[in-house]
Amino acid sequence: MIKRYSSQREHIGNLFLNEKLKDALAYDRIAGYFSSSLLEVAGEAIESIIGEVRIVCNSDLDPRDVETARSAEMAMRQEWCSKIDSIFNPELQGRFQQLHKLLSSKKLRVKVLPSDKFGLVHGKAGVITLANGTKTTFLGSTNETKAGWELNYELMWEDDSEDVVQWVQE
């Protein structure tokens, strides 16, 4: 069944993203842009996901997110923590700590595709495997950022039909 969402009518970050991700089994996402600001919108819901969260995005990333990912990947938590006060705005430390935890545990995997090799990744879609094992997909203008889910004017369509889920997953 197709459902349509508009950020002008409802808070799609809460109404859709948080509701669908809560206790989901998995989340696969392709987004033009990814930012750890997403965790301000859906951090708890993402942590509640049983399995993996996989995101493919452009190489246009916030340098602070890249620094956090490098620290997590290299398992240098001590060095990362010693720099956190000088690198990050204190008001944002919680989201970067959460990003570090998710990346370190490999619950969250972000694959960055450089524009010069792959072109601009501009498609925006996701597949959520719900707690009961069924899947739903969404397409629309939302990026995987706080602005995309809470601030911008965005349109989105959800479709749980098997052929559409398979098409998006491919």
C-alpha angles and dihedrals in degrees: 000000000000119000123184126212133192124186087218090065104034143008098261093187090064102025095048115011101041094039094050097041097049106113091345118159096228144349126208118185140178113192135164090229135023126191133169085238082087086076090064087061103036109006096124093045091050091050089051092058109113096214138020134326111210121188129182115194147154123283089246096104136155105263089225090059090050091050090050092049092049091051091049094046093050092046091232098140093149093056091044093051092049090056099041096094094053098040104042137050105252090232090061099044093099094059093047091049089050091048090050092050093049093047094044093051089048090233087122120046120183118191114197118203115200114232093223091061104033106019123241113325099221105149114108119202141126142195119211120193102209126219091262092054097254120123133226129184136203135200129187147096099300119120121204093262138097089253090053095051102033116014112034129072101257137172123206139176125204121203126176098185112128096234093053093046089051092047092052092043091054 
